Amino acid sequence: MEQNIKQISNDLLVWYDENARVLPWRYFGKTKVDPYKVWISEIMLQQTSVKMVIPYFKEFLKRWPTVTKLSEADLSEVLSFWSGLGYYSRARNLLKCAVLIESYYNGKFPENEKELLKLPGIGVYTSAAILSIAFNKCAVVVDGNIKRLISRIFSLKTPIKSNYKEIWSLTQIITPDKRFGDFAQSMMDLGSKICTPTSPKCKICPISNNCLAKINNMENLLPIKLKKTLKPIRNGNSYIIKNKNKILLYKRPNKGLLAGLVSIPSGEWDNYDDARLKFINNFKKHKFSQIKHEFTHFSLKMEIYCIDYNIPHNAAIKIPSGFNWYSFQEVKNLAMPSLMQKIFKTTSFYKIPIQ
């Protein structure tokens, strides 16, 4: 059985017309697509699942329905909203990008790769997605689903993480000369619904007759993956400082991990020496818990200490500026990063009297 390259894109588009996922940032049967919504969705979907992104996307558009509105937003408000999505640099770049688009492009997204790549947070993939989906321009879109799909269609034996150029070239070969956005999204949907990482549903795949992995009974062996390396482990300390019915929080430095976010005082895990935390060394404290947390590039073991500010020795210690007391309810309603939420939950588990 020979592979028919030209048939692949045709079959994918036919399948997409009948089976496309209904997502709040998609436009079906409309000639005009809002690039702002495409951009927001693509940034949110980086390192985050579709299921998790949907409610965030809907609420984001309610608060900031246009690039103009977003350009006027306060960074702390955007960061607070972003809590739970992680990778906070995405939120910072969204705001920077919105300001630039409003200031230098009159509130309109540029329609060429060169200009898009000048914008913060927009790389080769995101620019291609915007060009193809929002402007229906020919652009080669390669995300995780598409990498897997191409690796199977062409039975590639090179590990997927080190084979971007070949995957890009083969994606370009099967990209049709029309419906560029629909084609890119058809690849994404097929990878999500049919050509899944494990146990691909080849029996109902619209292009299985032209998939070399299926033809050669290799669908469960591809793509080739490099062996996972163990992530380094970092250790840190976190301090729940309570004052009657309140606990002490601060705003993290504007650079580095969790930059600029309201957090429980913690250190020694983020490769950043924050001099503001040195006053904690003067407190009497006791360790009451430990948590583990996974970041992309390392695993974190955090020792959690409790400090009662009301005892005479502790009460004599001056709290530096930038630290503020919050009631238990206020902390519960704050949009803190997931690590800090995990630390805070231990206060209830160990029944620390701060309610």
Secondary structure, DSSP 8 states (H G I E B T S, - for coil): ----HHHHHHHHHHHHHHH----TT--SS-S---HHHHHHHHHHHTTS-HHHHHHHHHHHHHH--SHHHHHTS-HHHHHHHHTTT--THHHHHHHHHHHHHHHHSTT---SSHHHHTTSTT--HHHHHHIIIIIH--------HHHHHHHHHHTT--S-GGG-HHHHHHHHHHH--SS-HHHHHHHHHHHHHHTS-SSS--GGG-TTGGG-HHHHTT-TTT-S---------EEEEEEEEEEETTEEEEEE--SSSTTTT-EE--EESSSS---GGGGGGGGS--EEEEEEEEE-SS-EEEEEEEEEETTSHHHHTS---TTEEEEEHHHHHHS---HHHHHHHHHHHHTT-S--
